[in-house]
Amino acid sequence: MSMLQANGVTVCVDRRALISAIDFEIAAGELVCIIGPNGAGKSTLLRALCGEASLAAGQVSFKGEPISGYSPQRRARQLAVLPQHNPLSFAFTGFELVALARNPHGTGIVRDREICQQAMAALDVTHLAERLYPTLSGGEQQRLQLARVMAQIWSGEEEGDRLLLLDEPATSLDIAHQYEMMKAVRAFARSGVAVVMTVHDLALASGYSDRILALKDGHSMAYGDAHSVLTAENMQALYGYGVTVVPHPVTGKPLVLADE
């Protein structure tokens, strides 16, 4: 059964459609990656899915209810969002930053501390618990921010199904931490969370997603598994650049290589 459904979702600014008639759905335990060129509408779609963007048409439903009808408190207990930019200059420690995510819950200090520690361990940032956030590198800050939003919806014991929306979480991460991050996010999805994330690295989308949504000029160009979406024809149409698609030598997943 689908947890999140988008039906005909359209968002306009100054009468210009940023995304138009987007349809897709995701169930608990799934990871969907959204790909597309700059300005395709990826971030706008995430904002629409979490109820932050006003819809000109269509509807987003979470567990069968319009997400626009959720109270802020109820939404915060079941839905977490990591935007592209997370400006923060206050000198929180790493642990204090992650602990902020538990404010919407009434699970108690002991349980909240356990959840924060588990989320930080999953993102390999436990060693940053006492470090001051402004002194950290961009990659370290990004991993702490991801641990924060995961801690926000870590346990579904009280609120049932959960949704995690991530906007380019691989930004600022080196290659090793990109893959470790994707493993952690996929494992989090498998715990019963629906995860939707935007990515630019097609290898990450191919290797870790259950399905891929390709956006171009605010429209859905393709939606399905990696083999059906990441074709040479689709990538040429999506990015306007010639590519060759070959199977990964270990996993068999499609690898997109730029033609010289």
N, C-alpha and C positions, 0 to 999 in steps of 0.2 A: 504494500500500500504506500502511495506517495505521501511524504511528509510535507513537502513544499511544492506548490503548483503555481506556475505563472501562465496566465491565459491572456493572450493579446495585449501584453504589457507595452504601453506607449508612454514616453515621457517627452514633453515639449518645453522649450525655453524660447520665449519671444516668437512663438508660433512655428518654431523650427523643431522637428522631431529629432531628439538625440538617440532614442531607440524607438523602434516601431514594430508593433504586433509580434512581440517575442513570446514564444510558447516553449516551456520545458518543465520537467518535474524531476524530483529527486526523492529517494527513499532514505530512511535511516540506514546507516552503514555504508553509504555511497559517497564517493568523491568525484565531483564534476569540476573540470577545469574549463575556464573560458579563455579563448585565445582570440587574437585579432590585432591589426595594426593600431598604432597610436590614433586616438580619436574615434575608435570604432564604437564606443559606447559601453565598454566593459565596466568601468567604475560606476557609470550611471545605472547600469543594470543591477549591480550590487546594492546601490542606494535604494533602488525601487524594491528589491527583494526584502530589505529590512524595514521598509516603511518610511525611509527618510526622504524619498523623492515623491512628489505628488504625481499621480498618474493622470494623463490626459484621456486614457482609455485602458480597458482591461482590468485585471484583478490579480493580486497575489494572495494565495491562501496558505496558511500554515496549520497543519492538522485539521483541515476542513473548514477553518474559519478565516475570514478576511484579516490579514495581518494588521490592517489599519485600525481594527477594532480592539487590538490588544493594548492594555494599559502599559505605561512605561515600566512599572515594576514587574509585571508578568513577562513582558518582552525581555527584560534584562536577565531574568532567571532562566530563560530558554534559548536566547539568541545572543550571540556575541559577534562583534564586527571588528576587524582590524583594517583600518584605512591605510592608504599609501603613506600618508605623512602623519607622524605622531609627535608634534612638537612638545617638548617638556624640558624646562630649564630648572625646575625645583629639585633640590638635592635629596630626593628619595633614595634610599638604598634599593638594591635590586629586589630584595624580599618585600619591602614596603610597597614597591610598585605593583608587584604581582598580587599582593594581598588586597589592594584596592578593589580587585575584581570580585571579591567575596561580599562586598557591601550589600548587594540586593538580597542576600540569603540570610536565613536565621539558623544556620547549622552549627554555630558555636565556635569559640576560639580554637579549641583543640582540633575539631574536624577541619576547619578552614586552614589551619596551619598544615595539616597533613596533605590537603589538596594542593596547596601552593607548593609544598616540597615535591610532590609527585609531578606536577606540571613543570617545575623547574628542572627536575631530573630528566624528564622526557625531552627537553630542549637543550640539555647539557649546559645549563646556566647556574647550577647549584653553587659553583665557586664564585659567582657574582652576587651572592646574597647580601654581603655587607659592603659591597662597592657602591659608590655614589653614582647615580645614573648619568649625570652630565660628564663624568670623567671617562665614560666607556666609549669604545669605538662604535661606529654606526652598525656594524654587524652584531655586536654584543647587545646594543640597545634593541635591535630588531628581534633578536631571539627572546629577550626579556618581554617585549611587547606581545609576542606570540604566546609565550607562557602565560601572560596575564589573561588574554582572551580565552585561552583554553581552560584556565582555572575558573573563569567566570561560569562556565557550564560543565565543569568536570564531572560532577555527579548528577545523574538524572533521577535520583531516588524520590525526590519530592515532586518534580515538575514534568516527568515523562520525557518525551522526545526533545532533542536539542538540535540547533542549527548553528553552524559556524561559517561566517563569510570572511574571506581573506582577500585583500586587494594587493596583489604583487608581493607576497610575503618573502620571496627570495631576494628582494632588493637588498643590497649591501652585504649579502652573504657570499663567502668564498665557496668554491665548488664542493668541498667536503661537507660544509654545513648546509648547503642547498639540499644535498641528497639526504643528509641526516634529518633535516627539517621535513622533507617530503615523507620519509619513513614514519616520523612521529605523527604527522598529520593523518597519514593513511591509517596508522594504528588507532588514532583517536576516532576516525570515522568508523572503523570496524567495531568500536565499543558501543555503537548505536547512535552516532552523531551523523547528521547530514552535513557534508562540507562542500561549499562552493567557493572556488578560488580563481582569481585571474593570474595568468602567467604569460611571460613572453618566451621563456625557454621551452621550445617544443619537445625537447628530450624529456623534460620533467613531466609535461602533460602526457606524453606517450607512455612513459614508464610507470606512472603512478595513478592515473585517473581511471575511473570506471567508464566514464563518458566524457566527451569533449564537445563544447559548444563553440562554434566559430562565428564571430561577429564581423561584419563589414558594413560601414556606413550606417550603423544602427540597426541593421537587419540580420536575422539569423541566416547564415549561408550554409551551414551544415551542422548536424547534431547526431552523435552516435559514438560508437567505440573508436579507438585510435585507428584501427585499420580502415574504417569507412570514412573518417574525417581527414586523416593525414595522408591524402593522396597527392601526387604531383600536380594533378589538375586543380584540386581544391587550393593548394598552397600558392600556385601561380595566380589563381583568381583572387585569393585573399590578400596577398602581399605584393602582387605585381612583379614578382621576381622568379626567375627560373630555378627550379630545384629538382633534385633527384631523391627519391625515397627508396631506402634499402632496409631490409630486416636487421635488427640488432643481432649480432652474432651469438649472444647468450640467451636473450629473452624472446627474440623473434618479433618484438614490437617494432613499429616503423620508426626509422630514423630519417629526419629531413636534412639533406645536405644541399648547400647552395651550389649552383652551377657556376663555374668560373667563366 
